[in-house]
Amino acid sequence: QVQLVQSGGGLAQAGGSLRLSCAVSRSLREIITLGWYRQTPGQEREQREAVATITNGGRTNYADSAKGRFTISRDAAKRTVYLQMNDLRPEDTAVYYCKAIYIVDVDRRACWGQGTRVTISS
């Protein structure tokens, strides 16, 4: 079982920056993919938008809305994945979740962090 504990986020003004962190309970070598997702009011859990992902090989992928503004990175020694968010916009307001995909025996499993609220004022 993998556990994720998030920190960071909060309130920022448009044009500002925030960094989210997600501590992983197991070695990152055991994690296939780590990602950041966001959920806006009125959305169901299944509608969470993938913002950025990073594989255990270091390949990154970004939503179009995040490209050029957000950066996902990881620190294997700290077992932590980060989301640096720059040039924030009011439409970035959401609850952000980190997600880990990993393998147990031959089963592919996923787990989520507790969520971190990000509010951007104009």
Secondary structure, DSSP 4 states (H G I P E B T S, - for coil): ---EEEEE-EEEETT--EEEEEEESS-GGGEEEEEEEEE-TT--GGGPEEEEEEETT--EEE-TTTTTTEEEEEETTTTEEEEEE-S--GGG-EEEEEEEEEEETTEEEEEE---EEEEEE-
